[in-house]
Amino acid sequence: MNTGSDRGTQGSAAESGVESAADGTTQQTTGEAQHVSKAPAFIKSRRSLHLSWQVGVFVVGLAVIGAGVAMLVLPGPGWVAIFAGLAIWATEFAWAHLVLRWTKRKVTEAAQKALDPKVRRRNLILTGVGLVIAGALIGFYLWKYGLTLPWNLKDQ
């Protein structure tokens, strides 16, 4: 399974999109930064240790994402945990790095769109209308039943 963390070691330099400069350094020709594993050098030096490291990173990332999914319905910062788990995966796996970068780009675009004055005005109007409707419904309930909870209502 190619996780993308060892791209420089697979195939020739021409196949991987890496060119060697005159000073012996390598450069990426596709314009996209090459993904490099964040594992310590002594772990990367042995294939079995590196594979174990990747499995450990995957399990930890999966646990954090699982906790985030649970926190979507339970109290807690669910989306923050999901993105944190994705960031953990992105330290080792190229596909997770690409997904995280795409997500960051989409969140930035949404934030810029939300700052647009027309969109802000529309959102404020919709929020105001929603609050007025909720207030009217709460007021009607209190007028009709008082401070009695819905499950304690007797014959109407």
NORTA-V168080 format. One line per field, one symbol per residue. ss: DSSP state (H for helix, E for strand, - for the rest). psi: psi as a letter, one per 30 degrees, with the letter a starting at -180 (. if undefined). burial: # if it has 16 or more other ideal C-beta (glycine too) atoms within 10 Angstrom, else .. A space follows every 10 residues. Layout:
# NORTA-V168080
ss->???
psi->???
burial->???
This chain:
# NORTA-V168080
ss->------HHH- --HHHH-EEE -----EEE-- ---------- HHHH--HHHH HHHHHHHHHH HHHHHHHHHH HHH----HHH HHHHHHHHHH ---HHHHHHH HHHHHHHHHH HHHH--HHHH HHHHHHHHHH HHHHHHHHHH HHHHH----H HH----
psi->kjfffheffk aleeefgkkk lfgflkkkff fkkkkkkgkl efeffkeeee eeeeeeeeee eeeeeeeeee feflklieee eeeeeeeeef ffkeeeeeee eeeeeeeeee eeeffkeeee eeeeeeeeee eeeeeeeeee eeeefagkke fgkak.
burial->..#####... .....#.#.. .......... ...####.#. ...#.....# ..##..##.. #..##.##.. #......#.. ########## ####.##..# .......... .......... .......... .......... .......... ......
